[in-house]
Structure formats: structure tokens, C-alpha cells
Amino acid sequence: MEKIRNFRDLEIWKLGKSIVVDVYRATKGFPKEEIYGLVSQMRRAAVSIPSNIAEGFNRKHNAEYRQFLYVALGSCAELETHVEIAHDLAFVMVAQRDELLERLDHESKMLRNLIKRL
């Protein structure tokens, strides 16, 4: 196992970043009137996940790091809700919803485990 030198080495950050890409792709086909609504909310919540992991990693104290991880965890829950709403509005299909929710569930579990270890 390689030593973790910066946040880019963290699997939890890599997964978070890939979720961002998936959300941007998923929201690309949303109705134009949603650009400042659901699209914006979903993208913001998605970007918040790896961003808070990265910012927390560079803090000096574990308590600060833990707080940023809790924010990332909250963003996961927020994004799960947005994905469900997007599905209810028929903006995303069942398979796409299920894939995003599965990845968010995995990310949330990883965040909880990391929080416990700090």
C-alpha cells in the first residue's frame, strides 16, 4: 500500500470526483428551465463532496478534518435527495438513478468509516 501524500491519493476523494462527473453528465440533458434550479443544486452538492474531503485533509487538526467530512456526508444526503426528485420528474431513468444512489451510498459509508477512524 502506497503512502498517502495528499488528498489526490485518497480513494474517497477519487470516488467523490467521479460522482461529480457522473452528475454533470446526468444533468446535461435536463430541461433548460432547470439550469438554475435542480441542475445547479445537484452540481453544487456533488462538487461539495470531494472539495470538502480535500479541504479537510489539508487542515492541521483531526477535529477540523472530521468537520469537513461531515459536510461532505451531508452533501451526499442532499445529492441523494436531488437524484430521487430528478427521477420523480422523469429527468433521470431508473438505471441512472440506481447507479448514482449506489455510488453515493458507497461514498457515504467510506466517509462514515473515515470519520470513525479520526
C-alpha positions, 0 to 999 in steps of 0.5 A: 500500500502506497503512502498517502501524500495528499488528498489526490491519493485518497480513494474517497476523494477519487470516488467523490470526483467521479460522482461529480462527473457522473452528475454533470453528465446526468444533468446535461440533458435536463430541461433548460428551465432547470439550469438554475434550479435542480441542475445547479443544486445537484452540481453544487452538492456533488462538487461539495463532496470531494472539495470538502474531503480535500479541504479537510485533509489539508487542515492541521487538526483531526477535529477540523478534518472530521468537520469537513467530512461531515459536510461532505456526508451531508452533501451526499444526503442532499445529492441523494435527495436531488437524484430521487426528485430528478427521477420523480420528474422523469429527468433521470431513468431508473438505471441512472438513478440506481447507479448514482444512489449506489455510488453515493451510498458507497461514498457515504459509508467510506466517509462514515468509516473515515470519520470513525477512524479520526 
